[in-house]
């Protein structure tokens, strides 16, 4: 590759600094601060505090995704056709929507316990969908930002790692809140306390605003990205092209299923540790144990991905994670279950998932590069809007996978204090907690290994083609 002063396109539009990496990480830290609330605590808050039925919660998320199918592509087109401003094409959106997203997160946890059942349902529908819309408004330009910070696939791989590190730290406050929001009752049982939940949510929302503004201040757009002209039917044309892009669809579906597995674990563990293990104060530990390997893997994930291929290390890593959950299920068939064995399996599976967790955004950036170089699609924001929508589908899949097992065992947050759960129901709860992640991880492995075509060799060829056509 030529020097910075040469004629190489990639050389001219790369050269990120540590400030860029930390600033980009701050964006996902901010997003995961508020999004983590929906992963770790919102479902149980709805069922146990507001006493909304699990079926109603499940239907609400499906309705929200139907609206997102309309809203997300529209917002992507708005960003793609908007003229760049003095501070860049994507960065200013992060600054503009930081406060609205934080306020929407707080509104989801407003005190509506005194409302009637219909009014409570209306409130959670409106606030949940509003949060999703505003989250889209900030997440699409933030995700597209990686495409204009640098054009180098190796530097984008580094950005992916830093983004994932940011999301790790961003998810932790919600996990801590999920473990510390319980109070002990006179009969010795524990229940979720609204005051603790709301104070925690407000603190998390404020921190997200600070992190979003640091993302805006510390990143720089190096790649010129011109707005796409507004043309009738262009949105449908772009979506049709995306649906026909094998790399893009494969990584979108894989990302959806991986996020579903993550969100299922964080949401379902609130029930598992409260009822099966009887240790609600340890709810955060499974996710913490899964994230711990990230602290080690992050130092060599980029190097391994560049040497052996991002697709290769991610696919075999997640296969390893699936094996540990399968082992837990087999042991449960022989009556062997233990909270510490469960946590140990979470830690070991975390070694495998750490690679895809750190590099998934680089896989998505590679697919968007493929769309641009091979398919001639320059609509980065619309591409990312579609990718973001697929990840939101993962949130819906997780909600369904959390609530269907609860429906099967007759879980009712309103009557749970008096009726409790049977031994068979508790065992079914445990079996679901280990088999659902195992199946999702196996599906991700199959998609990445056999359907996602961008191997290490293909990526190298793609970079050469990009450098040639962008001169």
Long-range contacts (C-beta under 8 A, 24 or more apart in sequence): 1-467, 7-471, 8-467, 9-151, 9-466, 9-467, 9-470, 9-471, 10-151, 10-152, 10-463, 10-466, 10-467, 10-470, 13-150, 13-151, 13-152, 13-222, 13-223, 13-224, 14-150, 14-151, 14-152, 14-155, 14-222, 15-150, 15-222, 16-149, 16-150, 16-155, 16-158, 16-159, 16-222, 19-218, 20-149, 20-150, 20-159, 20-218, 20-219, 20-220, 21-158, 21-159, 21-162, 22-162, 22-218, 23-214, 23-215, 23-216, 23-217, 23-218, 23-219, 24-145, 24-146, 24-149, 24-159, 24-162, 24-163, 24-166, 24-215, 24-218, 24-219, 25-162, 25-163, 25-165, 25-166, 26-166, 26-211, 26-212, 26-214, 26-215, 26-218, 27-94, 27-142, 27-145, 27-163, 27-166, 27-211, 27-212, 27-215, 27-219, 28-142, 28-163, 28-164, 28-166, 28-167, 28-170, 29-166, 29-167, 29-169, 29-170, 29-211, 30-98, 30-170, 30-207, 30-208, 30-209, 30-210, 30-211, 30-212, 30-215, 31-135, 31-138, 31-139, 31-142, 31-167, 31-170, 31-208, 32-166, 32-167, 32-168, 32-169, 32-170, 32-171, 33-170, 33-171, 33-173, 33-174, 33-204, 33-205, 33-207, 33-208, 33-211, 34-101, 34-102, 34-105, 34-131, 34-135, 34-204, 34-205, 34-208, 35-135, 35-170, 36-170, 36-171, 36-172, 36-173, 36-174, 36-175, 36-204, 36-266, 37-105, 37-108, 37-109, 37-174, 37-177, 37-201, 37-204, 38-108, 38-131, 38-263, 38-395, 39-171, 39-174, 39-262, 39-263, 39-266, 39-267, 39-395, 39-398, 40-171, 40-174, 40-175, 40-177, 40-178, 40-266, 40-267, 40-270, 40-284, 40-287, 41-174, 41-177, 41-178, 41-181, 41-197, 41-270, 42-108, 42-267, 43-267, 43-270, 43-399, 43-402, 43-403, 44-178, 44-192, 44-267, 44-270, 44-271, 45-109, 45-192, 45-197, 46-124, 47-406, 47-411, 47-413, 48-191, 48-192, 48-413, 48-416, 49-113, 49-192, 49-194, 49-197, 50-112, 50-113, 50-120, 50-124, 51-413, 51-414, 52-120, 52-121, 52-124, 52-413, 53-412, 54-403, 54-406, 54-407, 54-411, 55-403, 55-407, 56-121, 57-124, 57-399, 57-403, 58-399, 58-400, 58-403, 58-404, 60-121, 60-124, 60-125, 60-128, 61-128, 61-395, 61-396, 61-399, 61-400, 62-396, 62-400, 63-125, 63-129, 64-128, 64-129, 64-132, 64-396, 65-392, 65-393, 65-395, 65-396, 67-129, 67-132, 67-133, 68-132, 68-133, 68-136, 68-389, 68-392, 69-389, 71-133, 71-136, 72-136, 72-140, 72-385, 72-386, 72-388, 72-389, 72-392, 73-235, 73-238, 73-239, 73-382, 73-385, 73-386, 73-389, 74-235, 75-136, 75-137, 75-140, 75-385, 76-140, 76-379, 76-381, 76-382, 76-383, 76-384, 76-385, 76-386, 77-234, 77-235, 77-238, 77-379, 77-381, 77-382, 77-385, 79-140, 79-141, 79-144, 79-381, 79-382, 79-385, 80-227, 80-228, 80-379, 80-380, 80-381, 80-382, 81-227, 81-228, 81-229, 81-230, 82-227, 83-227, 84-225, 84-226, 84-227, 87-216, 88-148, 88-220, 88-221, 89-148, 89-221, 89-225, 89-227, 90-141, 90-142, 90-144, 90-145, 90-148, 90-221, 90-381, 91-141, 91-145, 91-215, 91-216, 91-219, 91-221, 92-216, 93-137, 93-138, 93-140, 93-141, 93-142, 94-138, 94-141, 94-142, 94-145, 94-212, 94-215, 94-216, 95-212, 95-213, 95-216, 97-134, 97-137, 97-138, 98-138, 98-208, 98-209, 98-212, 98-213, 98-216, 99-209, 100-134, 100-137, 101-131, 101-134, 101-135, 101-137, 101-138, 101-208, 101-212, 102-205, 102-206, 102-208, 102-209, 103-205, 104-130, 104-131, 104-134, 104-135, 105-131, 105-201, 105-204, 105-205, 105-208, 106-201, 106-202, 106-205, 107-131, 108-201, 109-197, 109-198, 109-201, 111-194, 111-198, 113-194, 132-392, 136-385, 136-388, 138-212, 139-388, 140-381, 140-384, 140-385, 140-388, 141-381, 142-215, 143-361, 143-364, 143-384, 143-387, 143-388, 144-380, 144-381, 144-384, 145-219, 145-221, 146-361, 146-365, 147-223, 147-225, 147-365, 147-368, 147-380, 148-221, 148-222, 148-223, 148-224, 148-225, 148-380, 149-219, 149-220, 149-221, 149-222, 149-223, 150-222, 150-223, 151-222, 151-223, 151-466, 151-470, 153-362, 153-365, 153-366, 153-369, 153-459, 153-462, 153-463, 154-302, 154-306, 156-361, 156-362, 156-365, 156-366, 157-302, 157-305, 157-306, 157-310, 157-359, 157-362, 158-302, 159-361, 159-362, 160-358, 160-359, 160-360, 160-361, 160-362, 160-363, 160-365, 161-298, 161-301, 161-302, 161-358, 161-359, 161-362, 163-361, 164-294, 164-298, 164-357, 164-358, 164-359, 164-360, 164-361, 165-294, 165-298, 165-358, 168-291, 168-294, 168-357, 170-208, 170-211, 171-266, 171-287, 171-291, 172-284, 172-288, 172-291, 173-200, 173-203, 173-204, 173-207, 174-204, 175-266, 175-283, 175-284, 175-287, 175-288, 176-200, 176-284, 177-201, 177-204, 178-266, 178-270, 178-283, 178-284, 179-280, 179-281, 179-282, 179-283, 179-284, 179-285, 180-281, 182-280, 182-281, 189-417, 190-274, 190-280, 190-281, 191-417, 225-380, 226-378, 228-378, 228-379, 235-382, 238-377, 238-379, 238-382, 238-383, 239-382, 239-386, 241-371, 241-375, 241-377, 242-371, 242-377, 242-382, 242-383, 242-386, 244-375, 245-367, 245-370, 245-371, 245-375, 245-377, 246-451, 246-452, 246-453, 247-366, 247-367, 247-370, 247-371, 247-452, 247-453, 247-454, 248-367, 248-368, 248-370, 248-371, 248-383, 248-386, 248-387, 250-367, 250-447, 250-448, 250-451, 250-452, 250-453, 251-360, 251-363, 251-364, 251-366, 251-367, 251-387, 251-448, 251-452, 252-364, 252-367, 252-386, 252-387, 252-390, 252-391, 253-390, 253-447, 254-356, 254-360, 254-363, 254-444, 254-447, 254-448, 254-452, 255-360, 255-363, 255-364, 255-387, 255-390, 255-391, 255-394, 256-390, 256-391, 256-393, 256-394, 256-397, 257-394, 257-397, 257-440, 257-443, 257-444, 257-447, 258-318, 258-353, 258-356, 258-357, 258-360, 258-394, 258-440, 258-441, 258-444, 259-391, 259-394, 259-395, 259-398, 260-394, 260-395, 260-397, 260-398, 260-401, 260-440, 261-398, 261-436, 261-437, 261-440, 261-441, 261-444, 262-398, 263-394, 263-395, 263-398, 263-399, 264-398, 264-401, 264-402, 264-436, 264-437, 264-440, 265-290, 265-433, 265-437, 267-398, 267-399, 267-402, 268-401, 268-402, 268-405, 268-432, 268-433, 268-436, 269-433, 271-402, 271-406, 271-411, 271-429, 272-429, 272-430, 272-433, 273-339, 275-421, 275-426, 275-429, 276-426, 276-429, 276-430, 276-433, 277-339, 277-342, 279-339, 282-339, 285-343, 285-346, 286-342, 286-343, 286-346, 287-346, 289-343, 289-344, 289-346, 289-347, 289-350, 290-346, 290-347, 290-349, 290-350, 290-353, 291-350, 292-347, 292-350, 293-347, 293-350, 293-351, 293-354, 294-350, 294-354, 294-357, 294-358, 296-354, 297-351, 297-354, 297-355, 297-358, 298-354, 298-358, 301-354, 301-355, 301-358, 301-359, 302-358, 302-359, 304-355, 305-355, 305-359, 305-362, 308-456, 309-455, 309-456, 309-457, 309-459, 310-359, 310-362, 310-363, 310-366, 310-456, 310-459, 311-363, 311-448, 311-449, 311-452, 311-454, 311-455, 311-456, 312-455, 312-456, 313-355, 313-359, 314-355, 314-356, 314-359, 314-360, 314-363, 314-448, 315-356, 315-444, 315-445, 315-448, 315-449, 316-445, 316-449, 317-351, 317-352, 317-353, 317-354, 317-355, 317-356, 318-352, 318-353, 318-355, 318-356, 318-441, 318-444, 318-445, 318-448, 319-352, 319-441, 319-442, 319-445, 320-349, 320-351, 320-352, 321-349, 321-350, 321-351, 321-352, 321-353, 321-437, 321-441, 322-349, 322-352, 322-437, 322-438, 322-441, 322-442, 322-445, 324-348, 324-349, 324-352, 325-349, 325-434, 325-435, 325-437, 325-438, 325-441, 326-434, 326-438, 328-434, 329-431, 329-434, 329-435, 329-438, 332-427, 332-430, 332-431, 332-434, 337-430, 342-434, 345-434, 349-437, 349-441, 352-441, 353-441, 356-444, 356-448, 363-448, 363-452, 363-454, 366-454, 366-459, 366-462, 367-454, 369-462, 369-466, 370-454, 370-462, 372-466, 373-462, 373-465, 373-466, 373-469, 374-462, 374-465, 401-436, 405-429, 405-432, 405-436
